[in-house]
Amino acid sequence: MAYRLLRVEVDETPLAEEHPCDYVARLALAKARTGAQALGRKKPAPVLGADTAVAVKDTILGKPHDREEGLAMLARLSGCEHQVLSAVALATPAQIAVKVQESRVRFRKLTPAECAAYWETGESWDKAGGYGIQGRAAAFIAELHGSYSGVMGLPLFETAELFREFGLSS
């Protein structure tokens, strides 16, 4: 199946009192809907939308806006367990559905120097919680319970399930 990337604009601001699971599901659905609308009726095709959030005790850690915020996020994750929630939505002209995958990740204790050195790699930008498991931050992870691909940002098991449910080949 051929694919192409559709860049869509979706407001990623969490709603007041919004639970992290609801947040990622809402954003994945919005991205899939917006992508489907962008294609229009002339060229309908299945559209995937996805979103990932890092949460500590139901507090969503988004993407860091600057060095100070990035270092604060890494310090907050240091030595503790957090949730990584990844949602994937599939939209066709006939239907739309979403699945959410939850992983638990525990960082080892990090030193301020390690956090600063990691920030300087540039990997923190555009990453929920200020880190990417697929890069140097993998060395920070003492435990992972869940889905590696979900922590990266696209839960492949759930994506394949949606394709099967929609009668599409993955």
Phi, psi and omega per residue, in radians:
M1 nan 2.168 3.094
A2 -1.364 2.649 3.118
Y3 -2.478 2.876 2.999
R4 -2.522 2.685 -3.122
L5 -1.485 2.235 3.036
L6 -1.917 2.137 3.078
R7 -1.598 2.111 -3.131
V8 -2.174 2.640 3.107
E9 -1.729 2.121 3.101
V10 -2.362 2.308 3.091
D11 -1.205 2.070 -3.088
E12 -1.706 0.302 3.124
T13 -1.265 2.181 3.081
P14 -1.110 2.546 3.065
L15 -1.388 2.738 3.117
A16 -1.001 2.302 3.093
E17 1.125 0.258 -3.096
E18 -1.321 2.252 3.100
H19 -1.251 2.503 -3.120
P20 -0.946 -0.660 3.091
C21 -1.088 -0.758 3.125
D22 -1.154 -0.653 -3.140
Y23 -1.057 -0.926 -3.095
V24 -1.167 -0.627 3.106
A25 -1.124 -0.769 3.138
R26 -1.056 -0.771 -3.114
L27 -1.207 -0.718 3.115
A28 -1.082 -0.754 3.091
L29 -1.092 -0.751 -3.134
A30 -1.107 -0.709 3.129
K31 -1.154 -0.746 3.119
A32 -1.128 -0.800 3.124
R33 -1.068 -0.806 -3.120
T34 -1.112 -0.703 3.084
G35 -1.116 -0.746 3.114
A36 -1.108 -0.707 3.106
Q37 -1.144 -0.630 3.128
A38 -1.136 -0.622 3.097
L39 -1.201 -0.620 3.133
G40 1.324 -3.093 -3.085
R41 -1.420 -0.322 -3.107
K42 -1.265 -0.566 -3.114
K43 -2.284 1.036 -3.121
P44 -1.168 2.471 3.102
A45 -2.733 2.747 3.047
P46 -1.077 2.449 -3.140
V47 -2.227 2.237 3.044
L48 -1.693 2.421 2.981
G49 -2.218 2.511 -3.122
A50 -2.514 2.691 3.042
D51 -2.680 2.626 -3.140
T52 -2.329 2.451 3.081
A53 -2.370 2.560 3.010
V54 -1.805 2.348 -3.121
A55 -2.316 2.409 3.017
V56 -2.091 1.989 -3.130
K57 0.862 0.897 3.104
D58 1.159 0.160 3.028
T59 -1.701 2.128 -3.099
I60 -1.384 2.231 3.007
L61 -1.792 1.909 -3.117
G62 -1.411 -2.610 3.094
K63 -1.550 2.337 -3.110
P64 -1.159 2.430 3.136
H65 -1.536 -0.397 -3.114
D66 -2.760 3.096 -3.100
R67 -1.014 -0.806 -3.099
E68 -1.024 -0.814 3.140
E69 -1.173 -0.687 3.114
G70 -1.085 -0.771 3.115
L71 -1.154 -0.644 3.106
A72 -1.132 -0.685 3.107
M73 -1.119 -0.823 3.137
L74 -1.073 -0.707 3.109
A75 -1.111 -0.672 -3.139
R76 -1.169 -0.609 -3.132
L77 -1.397 -0.343 -3.091
S78 -0.994 2.172 3.049
G79 1.252 0.167 -3.122
C80 -2.323 2.915 3.104
E81 -1.613 2.508 3.066
H82 -2.446 2.920 3.097
Q83 -1.737 2.512 2.921
V84 -2.100 2.086 -3.100
L85 -1.965 2.141 3.112
S86 -2.142 2.247 3.101
A87 -2.002 2.518 3.030
V88 -2.282 2.340 3.119
A89 -2.137 2.526 3.080
L90 -2.149 2.230 3.131
A91 -2.136 2.330 2.976
T92 -2.194 2.999 3.094
P93 -1.027 -0.403 -3.066
A94 -1.720 -0.416 -3.048
Q95 -2.761 2.904 3.066
I96 -2.562 2.472 3.121
A97 -2.625 2.765 -3.125
V98 -2.391 2.576 3.026
K99 -2.295 2.490 3.132
V100 -2.057 2.347 3.114
Q101 -2.019 2.314 -3.140
E102 -2.012 2.247 3.038
S103 -2.109 2.651 3.034
R104 -1.964 2.263 -3.095
V105 -2.203 2.373 3.060
R106 -2.099 2.156 3.050
F107 -1.474 2.554 2.934
R108 -1.280 2.968 3.105
K109 -1.174 2.249 -3.134
L110 -1.888 2.545 3.053
T111 -1.536 2.727 3.051
P112 -0.980 -0.628 3.131
A113 -1.146 -0.683 3.098
E114 -1.135 -0.733 3.115
C115 -1.076 -0.784 -3.135
A116 -1.133 -0.745 3.131
A117 -1.124 -0.696 3.106
Y118 -1.135 -0.760 3.122
W119 -0.980 -0.723 -3.092
E120 -1.155 -0.292 3.097
T121 -1.235 -0.354 -3.095
G122 1.491 -0.040 -3.110
E123 -1.222 -0.376 -3.053
S124 -1.251 -0.491 -3.088
W125 -1.074 2.418 3.076
D126 1.089 0.490 3.115
K127 -2.174 2.252 3.060
A128 -1.010 2.313 -3.138
G129 1.315 -0.025 3.086
G130 1.369 0.353 3.096
Y131 -2.604 2.743 3.053
G132 -2.143 2.146 -3.123
I133 -1.129 -0.457 -3.079
Q134 -1.404 -0.011 -3.137
G135 -2.054 -2.550 -3.070
R136 -1.161 -0.392 3.130
A137 -1.169 -0.234 3.068
A138 -0.982 -0.520 3.129
A139 -1.252 -0.215 3.111
F140 -1.520 -0.283 -2.955
I141 -1.543 1.953 3.124
A142 -1.450 -0.610 -3.130
E143 -2.539 2.533 3.028
L144 -2.386 2.124 3.055
H145 -2.070 1.880 -3.120
G146 2.434 -2.378 -2.974
S147 -2.009 2.088 3.068
Y148 -1.047 -0.793 -3.130
S149 -1.155 -0.544 3.072
G150 -1.150 -0.713 3.110
V151 -1.174 -0.582 3.077
M152 -1.179 -0.504 3.077
G153 2.306 -0.195 3.067
L154 -2.398 1.768 -3.117
P155 -1.215 1.833 -2.991
L156 -1.177 -0.647 3.112
F157 -1.050 -0.860 -3.123
E158 -1.163 -0.611 3.085
T159 -1.096 -0.813 3.115
A160 -1.099 -0.658 3.089
E161 -1.057 -0.782 3.122
L162 -1.068 -0.774 3.114
F163 -1.030 -0.766 3.109
R164 -1.101 -0.791 -3.128
E165 -1.070 -0.544 -3.136
F166 -1.544 -0.023 -3.135
G167 1.289 0.471 3.133
L168 -1.885 2.607 3.072
S169 -1.439 2.514 3.124
S170 -1.836 nan nan
